[in-house]
Amino acid sequence: MDDDDLALAVDVGGTTIKAALIDPAGSMVASEHRPTPQGDRARDAIAEVGRSLLAQCAHATVVGAGVVVPGLVDRGAGVATYSANIGWRDLELVRSLGAEWGLPVRIANDVASGGVAEHRMGAGVGTDDFVFVPVGTGIAASIVSGGRLVSGHRGETAEIGHLAVGTGIPCACGQDGCLETVASASAIARRYAQLSGHDVTGASDVAARLSTDPAARQVWQDAVDGLADGLGIVSLVVAPALVVIGGGLSRAGDALLHPLRDALRRGAALVHPPDVAVSALGDRGGVVGAALLARDGWAAES
């Protein structure tokens, strides 16, 4: 494999497919975006965006493709097992995309991809025990312990968004008081609108009102406390040195980091609280992780 060989990387999100040809340093040589269709039609859109990128760099050497998707993944079978947001079940990807692109293809979960990318090329570099937590419409986590991604038998993510951190707010999963109902970016915006009577476009609007709006401060503090409770449980189980916050909520910066660090310190009775940082790769994390997947299948797992 030469130093200038490229990898085709595709990050399939609930609304947008982000794809790029990426060099070994993690730089994008070419990139494309497409809306994500629902159900099985997503496979055709993934194939199309890959074809477009490969045509743009027809004379380059492309070593393989990595495709990362939300939900459950059977990596051995090459099948995206289930995605509630996109509405697919048992969507075969590896064989069909490999035939379409003429490349070896690997697939994995998108949260795991972001975690591997942050560990190797982002905020987690040099830290062998850390947790990556993207906070957007929902909340999940990927865990790196001893320098290796922790993979469960049905996927690589920890569904910490469904840890119970309170009562009284029903969750779409059927439980009550899940972390996602108070601390996800979508929940922050929704709860602020309910409390204040004013609609906002997202959690960033709530963060912008913290200095002047008591309702914003209450909703924000509830979210911080819930996130600290959830991360406190994770800390008791895996004792990470660092938590990296990604997703839309990471854009709040110090407005999130300072109170979250304080809350984690207050709640740490048995273990040393982890430091908290925001993602260094931002929206690029998924495709960077997909490129790493294409190159070595995340060799750090084994």
C-alpha positions in Angstrom: 0.0 0.0 0.0 1.6 3.3 -1.1 1.5 6.5 1.0 -0.7 8.2 -1.6 -3.3 5.4 -2.0 -6.8 6.5 -1.3 -9.7 4.9 0.5 -13.4 5.4 -0.4 -15.3 6.3 2.8 -19.1 6.6 3.1 -20.9 7.7 6.3 -24.6 7.1 6.0 -26.6 9.4 8.3 -30.3 9.6 9.0 -30.7 12.5 6.6 -27.4 12.8 4.6 -24.9 10.4 3.0 -21.4 11.9 3.4 -18.7 10.3 1.2 -15.1 11.1 0.4 -11.9 9.8 -1.0 -9.4 10.1 1.8 -5.6 9.8 1.9 -3.6 8.1 4.6 -3.2 11.3 6.6 -7.0 11.7 6.8 -7.3 14.5 4.3 -10.2 14.5 1.9 -9.2 14.5 -1.8 -12.7 14.6 -3.1 -16.1 14.6 -1.3 -19.8 14.3 -2.1 -23.1 14.5 -0.3 -26.5 13.0 -1.0 -29.9 12.9 0.8 -30.4 9.5 2.5 -33.5 7.7 1.0 -35.6 5.6 3.3 -35.4 1.8 3.3 -33.7 -0.3 0.7 -33.4 2.6 -1.7 -30.5 3.8 0.5 -28.3 1.2 -1.0 -28.7 2.7 -4.5 -27.8 6.1 -3.2 -24.7 4.8 -1.5 -23.6 3.0 -4.7 -24.2 6.2 -6.7 -22.2 8.5 -4.5 -19.3 6.0 -4.6 -19.4 5.7 -8.4 -19.3 9.5 -8.6 -16.2 9.8 -6.4 -14.4 7.0 -8.2 -15.1 8.6 -11.5 -13.6 11.9 -10.3 -10.3 10.2 -9.4 -10.3 7.5 -12.0 -6.4 7.5 -12.3 -5.9 7.2 -8.5 -5.3 3.9 -6.7 -8.2 3.2 -4.3 -7.4 0.4 -1.8 -10.9 -0.3 -0.6 -14.1 1.1 0.7 -15.5 1.5 4.2 -19.2 2.1 4.7 -20.5 3.1 8.2 -24.2 3.1 9.0 -26.5 3.7 12.0 -28.1 0.9 13.9 -27.2 -2.8 14.1 -24.6 -4.3 11.8 -23.6 -7.9 11.0 -20.1 -7.1 9.9 -19.2 -10.8 9.1 -22.2 -11.2 6.8 -21.8 -7.7 5.3 -25.4 -6.8 6.2 -26.9 -3.7 7.8 -29.3 -5.5 10.2 -31.5 -2.7 11.4 -31.9 1.0 11.4 -34.9 2.6 12.9 -34.1 6.1 11.5 -33.7 4.9 7.9 -36.2 2.1 8.0 -34.2 -0.8 6.7 -33.9 -4.4 7.9 -31.3 -7.0 6.7 -29.9 -4.7 4.0 -27.0 -6.5 2.2 -24.2 -4.1 1.4 -20.8 -5.7 1.1 -21.3 -8.0 -1.8 -23.4 -5.7 -3.9 -21.3 -2.6 -3.3 -18.1 -4.5 -3.9 -19.4 -5.7 -7.3 -20.6 -2.1 -8.1 -17.3 -0.4 -7.2 -14.8 -3.2 -8.0 -13.3 -2.8 -4.5 -13.2 -4.8 -1.2 -15.8 -3.3 1.1 -16.2 -3.4 4.8 -19.1 -2.1 6.9 -19.5 -1.1 10.5 -21.6 1.1 12.9 -21.2 4.9 12.5 -20.8 5.6 16.2 -18.0 3.0 16.4 -16.4 4.7 13.4 -16.4 8.1 15.0 -14.9 6.6 18.2 -12.1 4.9 16.2 -11.4 8.1 14.3 -11.2 10.2 17.5 -8.9 7.6 19.1 -6.5 7.4 16.2 -6.6 10.9 14.7 -8.6 13.2 16.9 -9.2 14.2 20.5 -8.4 10.7 21.9 -4.9 10.4 20.4 -2.6 9.1 23.1 -5.5 7.9 25.4 -6.1 4.2 25.5 -9.2 4.3 27.7 -11.8 6.7 26.5 -15.4 6.9 25.5 -16.8 8.7 22.5 -20.3 10.0 23.0 -22.1 11.7 20.0 -25.1 13.7 21.3 -27.6 14.7 18.6 -31.0 13.4 17.9 -30.1 10.5 20.2 -27.2 9.5 22.4 -24.9 6.5 22.1 -21.3 5.7 22.9 -18.3 3.8 21.6 -15.8 2.6 24.2 -12.1 2.1 23.7 -10.4 0.2 26.5 -6.8 -0.7 26.5 -6.5 0.8 23.1 -9.1 -1.5 21.6 -12.7 -0.9 20.5 -15.1 -2.8 22.7 -17.5 -4.7 20.5 -20.7 -6.3 21.7 -22.2 -9.3 20.1 -24.8 -7.3 18.2 -22.7 -4.2 17.3 -20.0 -1.9 18.5 -22.0 0.7 20.4 -23.2 1.2 23.9 -26.8 2.5 23.9 -26.3 4.8 26.9 -29.1 7.0 25.7 -31.4 4.5 27.2 -29.9 4.5 30.7 -32.6 5.6 33.2 -31.5 8.9 34.7 -35.0 10.1 35.9 -38.7 9.6 35.7 -41.7 11.2 34.2 -40.6 11.6 30.6 -41.6 8.7 28.3 -39.0 7.6 25.7 -39.8 6.4 22.2 -38.2 3.1 23.2 -41.1 2.5 25.6 -39.1 3.1 28.8 -39.4 6.1 31.2 -36.8 8.7 32.0 -34.1 7.6 29.5 -31.0 9.9 29.1 -32.1 10.8 25.6 -35.3 12.4 26.9 -33.4 15.1 28.8 -29.9 15.4 27.4 -30.1 14.8 23.6 -29.8 17.9 21.4 -33.4 17.3 20.2 -34.7 16.9 23.7 -33.1 20.1 24.9 -34.8 22.1 22.1 -38.1 20.3 22.7 -38.1 20.8 26.5 -37.1 24.5 26.1 -40.0 25.1 23.8 -42.4 23.4 26.2 -41.2 25.3 29.2 -40.8 28.8 27.6 -43.5 28.7 24.9 -40.9 29.8 22.3 -39.8 27.5 19.5 -36.1 27.1 18.7 -34.2 25.5 15.8 -32.0 23.4 18.0 -29.9 23.1 21.2 -27.5 25.7 20.0 -30.3 28.3 20.3 -30.9 27.3 23.9 -27.2 27.5 24.6 -27.1 31.0 23.2 -29.8 32.1 25.7 -28.1 30.8 28.8 -27.0 34.2 30.1 -30.4 35.9 29.8 -33.1 33.2 30.0 -34.0 31.3 33.2 -35.9 28.6 31.2 -32.8 28.0 29.0 -30.6 27.6 32.1 -33.0 25.2 33.7 -33.3 22.9 30.6 -29.5 23.1 30.1 -28.7 22.2 33.7 -31.2 19.3 33.6 -29.4 18.0 30.4 -26.0 18.4 32.0 -27.0 16.7 35.2 -28.6 13.8 33.2 -25.5 13.5 31.0 -23.3 13.5 34.1 -25.4 10.7 35.7 -25.2 8.6 32.5 -21.4 9.1 32.2 -21.0 8.4 35.9 -22.5 5.0 35.3 -20.2 4.4 32.4 -17.2 5.5 34.5 -18.1 3.0 37.2 -18.1 0.2 34.5 -15.1 1.0 32.3 -13.3 3.9 34.1 -12.3 6.0 31.1 -9.6 8.7 31.4 -11.4 10.8 28.8 -14.9 11.3 27.4 -15.1 12.9 24.0 -18.4 14.6 23.2 -19.4 14.6 19.5 -22.6 15.4 17.6 -24.5 18.6 17.5 -24.2 19.3 21.2 -20.4 19.4 21.0 -20.7 22.8 19.3 -21.7 24.3 22.6 -18.0 24.1 23.7 -17.3 25.5 27.1 -21.0 26.1 27.8 -21.3 22.3 28.0 -17.8 21.3 29.1 -17.4 23.4 32.2 -20.7 22.5 33.9 -20.4 18.8 32.8 -16.9 18.6 34.3 -18.2 20.1 37.6 -21.1 17.7 37.7 -18.9 14.7 37.1 -16.5 15.7 39.9 -19.5 16.2 42.3 -20.8 12.8 41.5 -17.6 10.9 41.6 -17.6 8.9 44.8 -15.6 5.8 43.9 -13.7 6.4 40.7 -11.6 9.3 39.4 -13.9 11.3 37.1 -12.8 11.4 33.4 -11.8 14.5 31.7 -14.2 15.8 29.0 -13.4 17.2 25.6 -15.2 17.9 22.4 -14.6 16.1 19.2 -11.6 17.2 17.2 -12.9 15.8 13.9 -16.5 17.1 14.1 -18.6 16.1 11.2 -15.6 14.4 9.5 -15.3 11.7 12.2 -17.6 9.2 10.4 -15.8 9.3 7.1 -12.4 9.4 8.6 -13.3 6.2 10.6 -14.7 4.7 7.5 -11.5 5.3 5.6 -9.6 3.6 8.5 -12.0 0.7 8.3 -11.3 0.3 4.6 -7.6 0.3 5.2 -7.2 -2.2 8.1 -10.6 -3.3 9.3 -9.9 -1.5 12.6 -7.0 -3.7 13.5 -6.9 -2.1 16.9 -9.9 -4.2 17.8 -7.8 -7.4 17.9 
